[in-house]
Amino acid sequence: MKTEEIANNLVKWCNAGEEHKCYEQLYSPNIVSVEMEGSENQIAKGMDEIAKKGEWWRENFEVHSAKTSQPTIADNWFSVRHEMDITHKPSGQRSIMQELGVYEVKDGKIVKEQFFYNT
């Protein structure tokens, strides 16, 4: 798959609540995922660590709604804005979270994702 097709599928599946398809079809088995410095699970390498990061997220946050913007594409990179209405389960605090996701594509798969947001 080309970068544009990967980016469009990621947006489509995120907006449909089918994120699992992204991991199954778009991600390299050797994916590297980077969160903001000081974040829980700051760097995850490989699908097993990505799965653990997802488990942590589901244990700590309830997602009421989510929206992913159309991608901006440049060569083998693309970025999107993710916006989520979430509740932090331990504190009960509800908020709107926005983050910029930047993705690198090689050999038809996402090999790196990095997220930027206020901590």
Secondary structure as the mmCIF struct_conf table of DSSP 4:
data_model
#
loop_
_struct_conf.conf_type_id
_struct_conf.id
_struct_conf.beg_label_comp_id
_struct_conf.beg_label_asym_id
_struct_conf.beg_label_seq_id
_struct_conf.end_label_comp_id
_struct_conf.end_label_asym_id
_struct_conf.end_label_seq_id
HELX_RH_AL_P HELX_RH_AL_P1 THR A 3 ASN A 15
TURN_TY1_P TURN_TY1_P1 ALA A 16 GLY A 17
HELX_RH_AL_P HELX_RH_AL_P2 GLU A 19 LYS A 21
HELX_RH_PI_P HELX_RH_PI_P1 CYS A 22 LEU A 26
STRN STRN1 TYR A 27 VAL A 34
TURN_TY1_P TURN_TY1_P2 GLU A 37 GLY A 38
TURN_TY1_P TURN_TY1_P3 GLU A 40 ASN A 41
STRN STRN2 ILE A 43 LYS A 45
HELX_RH_AL_P HELX_RH_AL_P3 GLY A 46 ASN A 60
STRN STRN3 PHE A 61 THR A 68
HELX_LH_PP_P HELX_LH_PP_P1 SER A 69 PRO A 71
STRN STRN4 THR A 72 ALA A 74
TURN_TY1_P TURN_TY1_P4 ASP A 75 ASN A 76
STRN STRN5 TRP A 77 HIS A 88
TURN_TY1_P TURN_TY1_P5 LYS A 89 GLY A 92
STRN STRN6 GLN A 93 LYS A 106
TURN_TY1_P TURN_TY1_P6 ASP A 107 GLY A 108
STRN STRN7 LYS A 109 PHE A 116
#
